[in-house]
């Protein structure tokens, strides 16, 4: 007899990026596919020292369960960051979670019923589509332009939606950031609705110039859920992030968290707080930003040399650039040719909720230095030319 699985699994998406990473795992392949920080920048020695110091001073306390809400000092750090950016937040509004992606699951459990409409950017983050998709919503995809989500396409669908999921700073996959005017337009539009804004913000600390970007939540504090993560600028293996939400949602989010895993990994929370509290953290973050800015410049210059037919976004932070090829070029076909030449990327169609984007692709610039980027984009250009000739 076959095992009958839940209906929600019938439309569940596989992680397309994870499947591509398997193809890119060979040592000879230059991979621009993953959204991973540079191994060279992960503070291994500092983590090791922090673990030793914490175990010496806190002992079993750091190895015990903690509250579902998370380490109080770490929640305070998150609240302080938001206050500095212009959003008045209490630590009681912060819930430490096991990577920000767990936040999608908690939000879905607390807010979504089958058939509820979710508005997403088109294209948008693959994992958000995958996670929210398990709650069987209706996905309403709204296109992007260089200033953010397109208002003319958003207005007609906003009143029928439950959530608007956005990534306004250095968006994954495009690298686009919403302009100040577009952020205000979106929040003004939402103010007269019951739509909850989900503002996913994994990359704002990776602004190349170090400028603080005020969250959209500062303009709509009573109806915005913020998601953040320590993975992109510290250590993804510790799997820690946070939700910041209005108080009326926090109890329900905390109950959902308790039912899911009781609490997030306790020792890692102590370690992260120790790193964030270090006097060296500011200079460390500056190094990360400068390195990624250099890599991004190298990638855009290489694309211009080796793929002159492609349009390339110009991000001011984050981890990705987005390429748009001529309309008759399939990025999926290009991917297979590129793998043969030893370079990997993510075809863009995976980021579109309801199809499209066949001639687009995402490139990550954080994992490779300028020389490797030049080599990899040269290989990609060769793959493109061979595909065009064929």
ABEGO torsion letter per residue (X at the ends): XBBBBBAAAAABBBBAAAAAAAAAABAABBBAABBBBBAAABBAAAAAAAAAAAAAAAEAAAABBBBAAEBAAAAAAAAAAAAAAGBBBBAAABBBBBEAAAAAAAAAAAABBBGBBBBBBOBBBAAAAAAAAAAGBBBBBBBBBAAEBBAAAAAAAAAABABBBBBABGBOAAGBBBBAAAAAAAAAAAAABABBBBBBBAAAAABAAGBBBBBAAAABAAABBBBBBAAAABBAAAGBBBBBBBAAAAAAAAAAAAAAAGBBBAAAAAAAAAAAABAAAAAAAAAAAAAAAAAAAAAAAAAAAABAABBBBBBAEEABBBBBBBAABBAAAAAAAAAAAGBBBBBAAAABAAEEGAABBBBBAAABBAAAAAAAAAAAAAAAAAAAAX
